[in-house]
């Protein structure tokens, strides 16, 4: 699922215009790599139970942290990610939905040198 989600984002022209392919990662943004970037975090992946057994279908929740050198760049990345994923239904993905969005700053005040972040909560059904 992890590789498929990264590949889905890399297939988007809008995302790739803002974020180089090597800047979409799971768990952390590589130290020393420039911004912008997208950091994906698996929040939950639970099997979907059928009448007779556990199927190969999972309900998944992922957080995408869209990073930018400033708020406008982070927001642009988040908008591109949302445009790519929201409502997507193809291949192993079914019903991708953006269910939340948060702007992240310390006490609402930008810190010089710190990246700005916009977090997206994404839920979907994944078969595979």
The first five atom37 places (N, CA, C, CB, O) and aatype in JSON, in Angstrom:
{
  "aatype": [20, 20, 20, 20, 20, 20, 20, 20, 20, 20, 20, 20, 20, 20, 20, 20, 20, 20, 20, 20, 20, 20, 20, 20, 20, 20, 20, 20, 20, 20, 20, 20, 20, 20, 20, 20, 20, 20, 20, 20, 20, 20, 20, 20, 20, 20, 20, 20, 20, 20, 20, 20, 20, 20, 20, 20, 20, 20, 20, 20, 20, 20, 20, 20, 20, 20, 20, 20, 20, 20, 20, 20, 20, 20, 20, 20, 20, 20, 20, 20, 20, 20, 20, 20, 20, 20, 20, 20, 20, 20, 20, 20, 20, 20, 20, 20, 20, 20, 20, 20, 20, 20, 20, 20, 20, 20, 20, 20, 20, 20, 20, 20, 20, 20, 20, 20, 20, 20, 20, 20, 20, 20, 20, 20, 20, 20, 20, 20],
  "atom_mask": [
    [1, 1, 1, 1, 1],
    [1, 1, 1, 1, 1],
    [1, 1, 1, 1, 1],
    [1, 1, 1, 1, 1],
    [1, 1, 1, 1, 1],
    [1, 1, 1, 1, 1],
    [1, 1, 1, 1, 1],
    [1, 1, 1, 1, 1],
    [1, 1, 1, 1, 1],
    [1, 1, 1, 1, 1],
    [1, 1, 1, 1, 1],
    [1, 1, 1, 1, 1],
    [1, 1, 1, 1, 1],
    [1, 1, 1, 1, 1],
    [1, 1, 1, 1, 1],
    [1, 1, 1, 1, 1],
    [1, 1, 1, 1, 1],
    [1, 1, 1, 1, 1],
    [1, 1, 1, 1, 1],
    [1, 1, 1, 1, 1],
    [1, 1, 1, 1, 1],
    [1, 1, 1, 1, 1],
    [1, 1, 1, 1, 1],
    [1, 1, 1, 1, 1],
    [1, 1, 1, 1, 1],
    [1, 1, 1, 1, 1],
    [1, 1, 1, 1, 1],
    [1, 1, 1, 1, 1],
    [1, 1, 1, 1, 1],
    [1, 1, 1, 1, 1],
    [1, 1, 1, 1, 1],
    [1, 1, 1, 1, 1],
    [1, 1, 1, 1, 1],
    [1, 1, 1, 1, 1],
    [1, 1, 1, 1, 1],
    [1, 1, 1, 1, 1],
    [1, 1, 1, 1, 1],
    [1, 1, 1, 1, 1],
    [1, 1, 1, 1, 1],
    [1, 1, 1, 1, 1],
    [1, 1, 1, 1, 1],
    [1, 1, 1, 1, 1],
    [1, 1, 1, 1, 1],
    [1, 1, 1, 1, 1],
    [1, 1, 1, 1, 1],
    [1, 1, 1, 1, 1],
    [1, 1, 1, 1, 1],
    [1, 1, 1, 1, 1],
    [1, 1, 1, 1, 1],
    [1, 1, 1, 1, 1],
    [1, 1, 1, 1, 1],
    [1, 1, 1, 1, 1],
    [1, 1, 1, 1, 1],
    [1, 1, 1, 1, 1],
    [1, 1, 1, 1, 1],
    [1, 1, 1, 1, 1],
    [1, 1, 1, 1, 1],
    [1, 1, 1, 1, 1],
    [1, 1, 1, 1, 1],
    [1, 1, 1, 1, 1],
    [1, 1, 1, 1, 1],
    [1, 1, 1, 1, 1],
    [1, 1, 1, 1, 1],
    [1, 1, 1, 1, 1],
    [1, 1, 1, 1, 1],
    [1, 1, 1, 1, 1],
    [1, 1, 1, 1, 1],
    [1, 1, 1, 1, 1],
    [1, 1, 1, 1, 1],
    [1, 1, 1, 1, 1],
    [1, 1, 1, 1, 1],
    [1, 1, 1, 1, 1],
    [1, 1, 1, 1, 1],
    [1, 1, 1, 1, 1],
    [1, 1, 1, 1, 1],
    [1, 1, 1, 1, 1],
    [1, 1, 1, 1, 1],
    [1, 1, 1, 1, 1],
    [1, 1, 1, 1, 1],
    [1, 1, 1, 1, 1],
    [1, 1, 1, 1, 1],
    [1, 1, 1, 1, 1],
    [1, 1, 1, 1, 1],
    [1, 1, 1, 1, 1],
    [1, 1, 1, 1, 1],
    [1, 1, 1, 1, 1],
    [1, 1, 1, 1, 1],
    [1, 1, 1, 1, 1],
    [1, 1, 1, 1, 1],
    [1, 1, 1, 1, 1],
    [1, 1, 1, 1, 1],
    [1, 1, 1, 1, 1],
    [1, 1, 1, 1, 1],
    [1, 1, 1, 1, 1],
    [1, 1, 1, 1, 1],
    [1, 1, 1, 1, 1],
    [1, 1, 1, 1, 1],
    [1, 1, 1, 1, 1],
    [1, 1, 1, 1, 1],
    [1, 1, 1, 1, 1],
    [1, 1, 1, 1, 1],
    [1, 1, 1, 1, 1],
    [1, 1, 1, 1, 1],
    [1, 1, 1, 1, 1],
    [1, 1, 1, 1, 1],
    [1, 1, 1, 1, 1],
    [1, 1, 1, 1, 1],
    [1, 1, 1, 1, 1],
    [1, 1, 1, 1, 1],
    [1, 1, 1, 1, 1],
    [1, 1, 1, 1, 1],
    [1, 1, 1, 1, 1],
    [1, 1, 1, 1, 1],
    [1, 1, 1, 1, 1],
    [1, 1, 1, 1, 1],
    [1, 1, 1, 1, 1],
    [1, 1, 1, 1, 1],
    [1, 1, 1, 1, 1],
    [1, 1, 1, 1, 1],
    [1, 1, 1, 1, 1],
    [1, 1, 1, 1, 1],
    [1, 1, 1, 1, 1],
    [1, 1, 1, 1, 1],
    [1, 1, 1, 1, 1],
    [1, 1, 1, 1, 1],
    [1, 1, 1, 1, 1],
    [1, 1, 1, 1, 1],
    [1, 1, 1, 1, 1]
  ],
  "atom_positions": [
    [[0.82, -1.18, 0.0], [0.0, 0.0, 0.0], [0.87, 1.25, 0.0], [-0.94, -0.01, 1.2], [0.57, 2.23, -0.69]],
    [[1.94, 1.22, 0.78], [2.81, 2.4, 0.9], [3.4, 2.81, -0.44], [3.92, 2.14, 1.89], [3.37, 3.98, -0.82]],
    [[3.93, 1.83, -1.16], [4.54, 2.12, -2.46], [3.49, 2.61, -3.46], [5.25, 0.89, -3.0], [3.75, 3.52, -4.24]],
    [[2.3, 1.99, -3.42], [1.24, 2.36, -4.35], [0.78, 3.8, -4.12], [0.05, 1.4, -4.22], [0.49, 4.52, -5.08]],
    [[0.71, 4.24, -2.87], [0.28, 5.6, -2.58], [1.33, 6.62, -3.04], [0.01, 5.77, -1.07], [0.98, 7.65, -3.62]],
    [[2.6, 6.33, -2.81], [3.66, 7.22, -3.28], [3.62, 7.3, -4.81], [5.05, 6.74, -2.79], [3.75, 8.38, -5.39]],
    [[3.45, 6.17, -5.46], [3.4, 6.16, -6.93], [2.2, 6.95, -7.44], [3.33, 4.72, -7.45], [2.3, 7.65, -8.45]],
    [[1.07, 6.83, -6.76], [-0.12, 7.6, -7.15], [0.16, 9.1, -7.1], [-1.31, 7.25, -6.25], [-0.28, 9.84, -7.98]],
    [[0.86, 9.55, -6.08], [1.21, 10.98, -5.98], [2.22, 11.37, -7.06], [1.78, 11.3, -4.59], [2.14, 12.46, -7.63]],
    [[3.17, 10.48, -7.34], [4.19, 10.78, -8.36], [3.6, 10.84, -9.76], [5.29, 9.74, -8.32], [4.2, 11.46, -10.65]],
    [[2.46, 10.22, -9.99], [1.81, 10.25, -11.3], [1.11, 11.58, -11.57], [0.81, 9.11, -11.41], [0.68, 11.83, -12.7]],
    [[1.0, 12.43, -10.55], [0.31, 13.7, -10.7], [1.27, 14.79, -11.19], [-0.32, 14.12, -9.37], [2.28, 15.07, -10.54]],
    [[0.96, 15.38, -12.32], [1.78, 16.48, -12.84], [1.8, 17.64, -11.86], [1.25, 16.94, -14.21], [2.85, 18.24, -11.63]],
    [[0.63, 17.96, -11.27], [0.54, 19.08, -10.34], [1.42, 18.87, -9.11], [-0.92, 19.28, -9.91], [2.09, 19.79, -8.65]],
    [[1.42, 17.64, -8.57], [2.26, 17.36, -7.4], [3.73, 17.43, -7.79], [1.93, 15.96, -6.8], [4.53, 18.02, -7.07]],
    [[4.08, 16.84, -8.93], [5.49, 16.8, -9.34], [6.03, 18.17, -9.72], [5.65, 15.86, -10.51], [7.24, 18.4, -9.63]],
    [[5.17, 19.09, -10.14], [5.64, 20.46, -10.42], [6.08, 21.15, -9.14], [4.54, 21.27, -11.1], [6.91, 22.06, -9.18]],
    [[5.54, 20.73, -8.0], [5.85, 21.37, -6.72], [6.85, 20.58, -5.88], [4.58, 21.55, -5.93], [7.65, 21.17, -5.16]],
    [[6.8, 19.25, -5.98], [7.6, 18.39, -5.1], [8.38, 17.39, -5.94], [6.69, 17.66, -4.06], [7.76, 16.59, -6.65]],
    [[9.71, 17.4, -5.89], [10.48, 16.39, -6.62], [10.14, 14.98, -6.13], [11.99, 16.65, -6.47], [9.79, 14.79, -4.97]],
    [[10.24, 14.01, -7.01], [9.85, 12.63, -6.7], [10.53, 12.09, -5.44], [10.16, 11.73, -7.87], [9.91, 11.36, -4.67]],
    [[11.77, 12.44, -5.22], [12.51, 11.96, -4.05], [12.13, 12.63, -2.75], [13.97, 12.14, -4.27], [12.66, 12.3, -1.7]],
    [[11.21, 13.58, -2.82], [10.81, 14.33, -1.63], [9.45, 13.86, -1.09], [10.75, 15.82, -1.94], [8.87, 14.53, -0.24]],
    [[8.95, 12.73, -1.58], [7.73, 12.12, -1.04], [8.18, 10.88, -0.27], [6.68, 11.75, -2.19], [8.64, 9.9, -0.86]],
    [[8.03, 10.94, 1.05], [8.59, 9.89, 1.9], [7.62, 9.48, 2.99], [9.91, 10.36, 2.52], [6.69, 10.21, 3.34]],
    [[7.86, 8.3, 3.52], [7.12, 7.82, 4.69], [7.92, 8.15, 5.94], [6.84, 6.29, 4.59], [9.14, 7.98, 5.97]],
    [[7.24, 8.61, 6.98], [7.72, 8.81, 8.35], [8.53, 10.08, 8.58], [8.53, 7.67, 8.74], [8.36, 10.7, 9.63]],
    [[9.41, 10.48, 7.66], [10.2, 11.71, 7.92], [10.75, 12.26, 6.61], [11.37, 11.42, 8.91], [10.94, 11.54, 5.63]],
    [[10.99, 13.56, 6.64], [11.64, 14.23, 5.51], [13.15, 14.04, 5.69], [11.25, 15.78, 5.43], [13.68, 14.32, 6.77]],
    [[13.86, 13.56, 4.67], [15.29, 13.3, 4.83], [16.06, 14.55, 5.25], [15.86, 12.76, 3.53], [15.89, 15.63, 4.68]],
    [[16.91, 14.38, 6.24], [17.72, 15.49, 6.73], [18.6, 16.01, 5.61], [18.58, 15.06, 7.95], [19.21, 15.23, 4.88]],
    [[18.66, 17.33, 5.49], [19.49, 17.96, 4.49], [18.84, 18.12, 3.13], [20.73, 17.19, 4.33], [19.37, 18.81, 2.26]],
    [[17.68, 17.5, 2.93], [16.98, 17.66, 1.65], [16.19, 18.96, 1.67], [16.03, 16.45, 1.38], [15.62, 19.32, 2.7]],
    [[16.16, 19.66, 0.55], [15.43, 20.94, 0.51], [13.91, 20.72, 0.53], [15.82, 21.73, -0.75], [13.41, 19.61, 0.32]],
    [[13.22, 21.8, 0.8], [11.76, 21.78, 0.74], [11.35, 22.25, -0.66], [11.12, 22.71, 1.86], [12.14, 22.9, -1.34]],
    [[10.15, 21.92, -1.09], [9.05, 21.31, -0.37], [9.19, 19.79, -0.3], [7.74, 21.68, -1.01], [10.06, 19.19, -0.92]],
    [[8.29, 19.2, 0.47], [8.26, 17.76, 0.62], [6.91, 17.3, 1.13], [9.37, 17.3, 1.56], [6.1, 18.09, 1.6]],
    [[6.69, 16.0, 1.03], [5.48, 15.37, 1.56], [5.93, 14.21, 2.44], [4.51, 14.89, 0.42], [6.69, 13.35, 2.0]],
    [[5.45, 14.2, 3.68], [5.76, 13.11, 4.6], [4.45, 12.39, 4.9], [6.45, 13.63, 5.92], [3.48, 13.0, 5.35]],
    [[4.44, 11.09, 4.64], [3.25, 10.28, 4.87], [3.41, 9.47, 6.15], [2.99, 9.35, 3.67], [4.47, 8.92, 6.42]],
    [[2.33, 9.4, 6.92], [2.32, 8.63, 8.17], [1.13, 7.7, 8.15], [2.28, 9.57, 9.43], [0.0, 8.15, 7.95]],
    [[1.36, 6.41, 8.36], [0.27, 5.45, 8.47], [-0.33, 5.59, 9.87], [0.75, 3.99, 8.21], [0.35, 5.33, 10.86]],
    [[-1.59, 5.99, 9.95], [-2.27, 6.13, 11.23], [-2.94, 4.83, 11.61], [-3.3, 7.27, 11.17], [-2.87, 4.4, 12.77]],
    [[-3.6, 4.19, 10.64], [-4.31, 2.96, 10.93], [-4.55, 2.19, 9.64], [-5.65, 3.25, 11.64], [-4.83, 2.79, 8.6]],
    [[-4.43, 0.88, 9.7], [-4.8, -0.01, 8.59], [-5.42, -1.25, 9.21], [-3.55, -0.38, 7.68], [-4.74, -2.04, 9.85]],
    [[-6.71, -1.4, 9.01], [-7.44, -2.51, 9.63], [-8.05, -3.39, 8.55], [-8.54, -1.98, 10.59], [-8.58, -2.88, 7.56]],
    [[-7.98, -4.7, 8.74], [-8.61, -5.59, 7.75], [-10.12, -5.42, 7.76], [-8.24, -7.06, 8.02], [-10.73, -5.14, 8.79]],
    [[-10.7, -5.59, 6.61], [-12.15, -5.56, 6.48], [-12.64, -7.0, 6.57], [-12.62, -4.87, 5.13], [-12.23, -7.85, 5.78]],
    [[-13.49, -7.28, 7.53], [-13.96, -8.64, 7.76], [-15.17, -8.95, 6.89], [-14.31, -8.84, 9.23], [-16.09, -8.15, 6.78]],
    [[-15.13, -10.13, 6.28], [-16.24, -10.61, 5.46], [-17.03, -11.62, 6.29], [-15.72, -11.25, 4.12], [-16.65, -11.94, 7.42]],
    [[-18.12, -12.13, 5.73], [-18.94, -13.09, 6.47], [-18.18, -14.36, 6.84], [-20.15, -13.45, 5.65], [-18.38, -14.9, 7.92]],
    [[-17.33, -14.83, 5.95], [-16.67, -16.11, 6.2], [-15.2, -16.0, 6.59], [-16.78, -16.96, 5.0], [-14.64, -16.95, 7.12]],
    [[-14.57, -14.86, 6.33], [-13.14, -14.75, 6.61], [-12.69, -13.3, 6.5], [-12.33, -15.64, 5.65], [-13.46, -12.4, 6.16]],
    [[-11.43, -13.12, 6.8], [-10.82, -11.81, 6.6], [-10.41, -11.72, 5.13], [-9.58, -11.6, 7.56], [-9.72, -12.6, 4.62]],
    [[-10.82, -10.67, 4.46], [-10.48, -10.5, 3.05], [-9.14, -9.79, 2.89], [-11.57, -9.72, 2.34], [-8.46, -9.51, 3.88]],
    [[-8.78, -9.51, 1.65], [-7.52, -8.79, 1.38], [-7.79, -7.3, 1.21], [-6.83, -9.35, 0.12], [-7.04, -6.6, 0.53]],
    [[-8.87, -6.82, 1.82], [-9.27, -5.43, 1.76], [-9.04, -4.8, 3.13], [-10.75, -5.29, 1.31], [-9.39, -5.37, 4.16]],
    [[-8.45, -3.59, 3.11], [-8.18, -2.89, 4.38], [-8.76, -1.48, 4.35], [-6.66, -2.83, 4.66], [-8.76, -0.81, 3.32]],
    [[-9.24, -1.05, 5.5], [-9.61, 0.35, 5.71], [-8.35, 1.06, 6.21], [-10.82, 0.51, 6.72], [-7.77, 0.64, 7.21]],
    [[-7.94, 2.12, 5.53], [-6.65, 2.76, 5.81], [-6.86, 4.24, 6.11], [-5.68, 2.58, 4.61], [-7.7, 4.91, 5.5]],
    [[-6.09, 4.73, 7.07], [-6.05, 6.17, 7.38], [-4.59, 6.6, 7.35], [-6.72, 6.49, 8.79], [-3.74, 6.01, 8.02]],
    [[-4.3, 7.64, 6.57], [-2.94, 8.16, 6.4], [-2.98, 9.67, 6.66], [-2.38, 7.84, 4.97], [-3.95, 10.35, 6.3]],
    [[-1.93, 10.17, 7.27], [-1.75, 11.61, 7.39], [-0.66, 12.03, 6.42], [-1.4, 12.04, 8.86], [0.43, 11.44, 6.41]],
    [[-0.94, 13.04, 5.6], [0.07, 13.6, 4.7], [0.45, 14.97, 5.23], [-0.47, 13.7, 3.22], [-0.38, 15.88, 5.3]],
    [[1.72, 15.12, 5.6], [2.24, 16.41, 6.05], [2.92, 17.06, 4.85], [3.23, 16.25, 7.27], [3.95, 16.59, 4.38]],
    [[2.32, 18.15, 4.38], [2.83, 18.86, 3.21], [3.7, 20.01, 3.71], [1.67, 19.39, 2.3], [3.22, 20.92, 4.37]],
    [[4.99, 19.94, 3.4], [5.97, 20.9, 3.91], [6.37, 21.9, 2.83], [7.2, 20.17, 4.42], [6.48, 21.57, 1.66]],
    [[6.58, 23.14, 3.27], [7.06, 24.18, 2.37], [7.93, 25.16, 3.13], [5.9, 24.91, 1.69], [7.88, 25.22, 4.36]],
    [[8.71, 25.93, 2.4], [9.56, 26.93, 3.04], [8.73, 28.0, 3.72], [10.5, 27.56, 2.02], [9.19, 28.64, 4.67]],
    [[7.51, 28.2, 3.23], [6.58, 29.14, 3.87], [5.17, 28.59, 3.72], [6.7, 30.59, 3.24], [4.95, 27.57, 3.06]],
    [[4.21, 29.28, 4.33], [2.84, 28.78, 4.36], [2.24, 28.65, 2.96], [1.98, 29.7, 5.2], [1.58, 27.66, 2.67]],
    [[2.46, 29.62, 2.11], [1.84, 29.56, 0.78], [2.35, 28.37, -0.02], [2.11, 30.86, 0.01], [1.59, 27.76, -0.78]],
    [[3.61, 28.03, 0.13], [4.16, 26.86, -0.58], [3.64, 25.55, 0.01], [5.7, 26.87, -0.54], [3.33, 24.62, -0.72]],
    [[3.54, 25.48, 1.33], [2.98, 24.28, 1.96], [1.52, 24.1, 1.56], [3.11, 24.36, 3.5], [1.08, 22.98, 1.3]],
    [[0.77, 25.18, 1.52], [-0.64, 25.13, 1.15], [-0.8, 24.7, -0.31], [-1.32, 26.48, 1.39], [-1.72, 23.95, -0.63]],
    [[0.08, 25.18, -1.19], [0.02, 24.79, -2.6], [0.25, 23.28, -2.75], [1.06, 25.58, -3.42], [-0.42, 22.63, -3.54]],
    [[1.2, 22.74, -1.99], [1.45, 21.3, -2.02], [0.21, 20.55, -1.54], [2.69, 20.94, -1.16], [-0.2, 19.56, -2.15]],
    [[-0.37, 21.0, -0.43], [-1.56, 20.34, 0.12], [-2.71, 20.36, -0.88], [-2.0, 21.02, 1.43], [-3.43, 19.37, -1.03]],
    [[-2.88, 21.47, -1.57], [-3.95, 21.57, -2.57], [-3.71, 20.59, -3.73], [-4.06, 23.01, -3.1], [-4.65, 19.98, -4.23]],
    [[-2.47, 20.45, -4.15], [-2.15, 19.52, -5.23], [-2.39, 18.07, -4.8], [-0.68, 19.71, -5.68], [-2.92, 17.27, -5.56]],
    [[-1.99, 17.74, -3.57], [-2.21, 16.39, -3.04], [-3.71, 16.12, -2.94], [-1.53, 16.22, -1.64], [-4.18, 15.06, -3.36]],
    [[-4.44, 17.06, -2.41], [-5.89, 16.9, -2.28], [-6.55, 16.73, -3.64], [-6.5, 18.11, -1.55], [-7.43, 15.88, -3.79]],
    [[-6.14, 17.53, -4.62], [-6.72, 17.42, -5.96], [-6.44, 16.05, -6.57], [-6.16, 18.53, -6.86], [-7.28, 15.5, -7.27]],
    [[-5.26, 15.51, -6.31], [-4.9, 14.2, -6.86], [-5.67, 13.07, -6.2], [-3.41, 13.96, -6.71], [-6.14, 12.16, -6.88]],
    [[-5.8, 13.12, -4.88], [-6.34, 11.98, -4.15], [-7.85, 12.02, -3.92], [-5.66, 11.88, -2.84], [-8.5, 10.97, -3.95]],
    [[-8.42, 13.18, -3.7], [-9.82, 13.27, -3.31], [-10.74, 12.66, -4.37], [-10.21, 14.72, -3.05], [-10.78, 13.12, -5.51]],
    [[-11.48, 11.65, -3.97], [-12.41, 10.99, -4.87], [-11.81, 9.94, -5.79], [-13.08, 12.0, -5.69], [-12.53, 9.35, -6.59]],
    [[-10.51, 9.7, -5.69], [-9.84, 8.74, -6.58], [-10.36, 7.34, -6.33], [-8.3, 8.79, -6.38], [-10.49, 6.92, -5.18]],
    [[-10.66, 6.59, -7.41], [-11.11, 5.2, -7.32], [-10.59, 4.45, -8.53], [-12.67, 5.12, -7.23], [-11.22, 4.46, -9.59]],
    [[-9.47, 3.8, -8.38], [-8.94, 3.03, -9.48], [-7.91, 2.05, -8.94], [-8.32, 3.95, -10.57], [-7.24, 2.33, -7.95]],
    [[-7.77, 0.91, -9.6], [-6.79, -0.09, -9.17], [-7.07, -0.55, -7.75], [-5.36, 0.47, -9.26], [-8.21, -0.9, -7.43]],
    [[-6.05, -0.56, -6.91], [-6.25, -1.07, -5.55], [-6.91, -0.06, -4.61], [-4.93, -1.5, -4.97], [-7.25, -0.41, -3.48]],
    [[-7.09, 1.18, -5.07], [-7.67, 2.23, -4.21], [-9.17, 2.37, -4.47], [-6.96, 3.58, -4.45], [-9.62, 2.33, -5.62]],
    [[-9.92, 2.53, -3.4], [-11.35, 2.75, -3.51], [-11.77, 3.81, -2.51], [-12.13, 1.43, -3.27], [-11.43, 3.75, -1.33]],
    [[-12.5, 4.77, -2.99], [-13.06, 5.82, -2.14], [-12.02, 6.6, -1.34], [-14.06, 5.22, -1.19], [-12.12, 6.69, -0.12]],
    [[-11.02, 7.14, -1.99], [-10.08, 8.01, -1.28], [-10.8, 9.31, -0.93], [-8.79, 8.29, -2.13], [-11.39, 9.96, -1.79]],
    [[-10.75, 9.67, 0.35], [-11.41, 10.89, 0.82], [-10.46, 11.67, 1.71], [-12.71, 10.55, 1.59], [-9.71, 11.1, 2.5]],
    [[-10.5, 12.98, 1.57], [-9.79, 13.88, 2.48], [-10.8, 14.2, 3.58], [-9.24, 15.2, 1.75], [-11.84, 14.8, 3.31]],
    [[-10.51, 13.81, 4.82], [-11.48, 13.99, 5.9], [-11.07, 15.07, 6.91], [-11.68, 12.68, 6.63], [-11.8, 15.35, 7.86]],
    [[-9.91, 15.67, 6.69], [-9.47, 16.74, 7.58], [-8.26, 17.45, 7.02], [-9.17, 16.2, 8.96], [-7.49, 16.88, 6.24]],
    [[-8.09, 18.71, 7.44], [-6.94, 19.51, 7.03], [-6.59, 20.45, 8.18], [-7.23, 20.32, 5.72], [-7.47, 21.07, 8.78]],
    [[-5.28, 20.54, 8.49], [-4.82, 21.41, 9.57], [-3.6, 22.19, 9.12], [-4.51, 20.59, 10.85], [-2.7, 21.65, 8.48]],
    [[-3.58, 23.47, 9.46], [-2.39, 24.29, 9.29], [-1.59, 24.17, 10.59], [-2.74, 25.8, 8.96], [-2.16, 24.22, 11.68]],
    [[-0.28, 24.02, 10.47], [0.54, 23.77, 11.65], [1.54, 24.9, 11.83], [1.27, 22.42, 11.55], [2.35, 25.18, 10.94]],
    [[1.48, 25.55, 12.98], [2.47, 26.55, 13.39], [2.54, 26.53, 14.9], [2.11, 28.0, 12.85], [1.58, 26.15, 15.57]],
    [[3.65, 26.93, 15.43], [3.79, 27.04, 16.88], [3.01, 28.26, 17.35], [5.29, 27.14, 17.29], [3.38, 29.39, 17.03]],
    [[1.96, 28.05, 18.09], [1.15, 29.13, 18.68], [0.69, 30.14, 17.62], [1.96, 29.85, 19.76], [0.47, 31.31, 17.93]],
    [[0.53, 29.67, 16.38], [0.04, 30.55, 15.33], [1.03, 31.56, 14.82], [-1.14, 31.25, 15.82], [0.67, 32.45, 14.04]],
    [[2.29, 31.45, 15.24], [3.31, 32.41, 14.83], [4.38, 31.67, 14.04], [3.93, 33.13, 16.07], [4.99, 30.73, 14.56]],
    [[4.63, 32.06, 12.79], [5.69, 31.41, 12.02], [7.06, 31.59, 12.7], [5.74, 31.98, 10.6], [7.36, 32.66, 13.23]],
    [[7.86, 30.54, 12.67], [9.2, 30.58, 13.24], [10.19, 30.67, 12.09], [9.47, 29.32, 14.14], [10.21, 29.78, 11.23]],
    [[11.03, 31.72, 12.04], [12.0, 31.85, 10.95], [12.88, 30.6, 10.83], [12.88, 33.1, 11.16], [13.4, 30.1, 11.82]],
    [[13.03, 30.11, 9.61], [13.86, 28.94, 9.36], [13.13, 27.62, 9.54], [15.03, 28.96, 10.27], [13.62, 26.58, 9.09]],
    [[11.98, 27.62, 10.17], [11.19, 26.4, 10.35], [10.25, 26.23, 9.16], [10.38, 26.43, 11.68], [9.66, 27.22, 8.7]],
    [[10.1, 25.02, 8.64], [9.17, 24.84, 7.52], [7.73, 25.02, 7.97], [9.36, 23.46, 6.88], [7.38, 24.73, 9.12]],
    [[6.91, 25.48, 7.07], [5.47, 25.52, 7.31], [4.9, 24.17, 6.92], [4.78, 26.69, 6.5], [5.46, 23.46, 6.08]],
    [[3.78, 23.8, 7.54], [3.18, 22.5, 7.26], [1.67, 22.61, 7.21], [3.61, 21.46, 8.31], [1.05, 23.34, 7.98]],
    [[1.1, 21.87, 6.28], [-0.34, 21.67, 6.21], [-0.55, 20.17, 6.21], [-0.98, 22.36, 4.92], [0.0, 19.46, 5.37]],
    [[-1.35, 19.68, 7.16], [-1.58, 18.25, 7.3], [-2.95, 17.87, 6.74], [-1.46, 17.81, 8.77], [-3.94, 18.55, 6.99]],
    [[-2.98, 16.79, 5.99], [-4.22, 16.25, 5.44], [-4.48, 14.89, 6.05], [-4.15, 16.17, 3.9], [-3.57, 14.06, 6.13]],
    [[-5.71, 14.64, 6.47], [-6.13, 13.32, 6.92], [-6.83, 12.65, 5.75], [-7.07, 13.4, 8.18], [-7.79, 13.18, 5.2]],
    [[-6.35, 11.47, 5.37], [-6.82, 10.77, 4.19], [-7.3, 9.38, 4.6], [-5.7, 10.68, 3.11], [-6.59, 8.66, 5.3]],
    [[-8.5, 9.0, 4.16], [-9.0, 7.65, 4.42], [-9.35, 7.0, 3.08], [-10.24, 7.67, 5.37], [-9.77, 7.67, 2.14]],
    [[-9.16, 5.69, 3.01], [-9.49, 4.96, 1.79], [-9.57, 3.48, 2.09], [-8.46, 5.24, 0.68], [-9.15, 3.0, 3.14]],
    [[-10.13, 2.78, 1.12], [-10.17, 1.32, 1.16], [-9.11, 0.85, 0.17], [-11.61, 0.74, 0.8], [-9.04, 1.35, -0.96]],
    [[-8.29, -0.1, 0.6], [-7.19, -0.59, -0.24], [-7.32, -2.1, -0.39], [-5.8, -0.22, 0.37], [-7.47, -2.82, 0.59]],
    [[-7.26, -2.56, -1.62], [-7.32, -4.0, -1.89], [-5.95, -4.46, -2.37], [-8.42, -4.33, -2.96], [-5.43, -3.99, -3.38]],
    [[-5.4, -5.39, -1.64], [-4.1, -5.92, -2.03], [-3.25, -6.29, -0.86], [-3.37, -4.94, -2.86], [-2.12, -6.75, -1.04]]
  ]
}
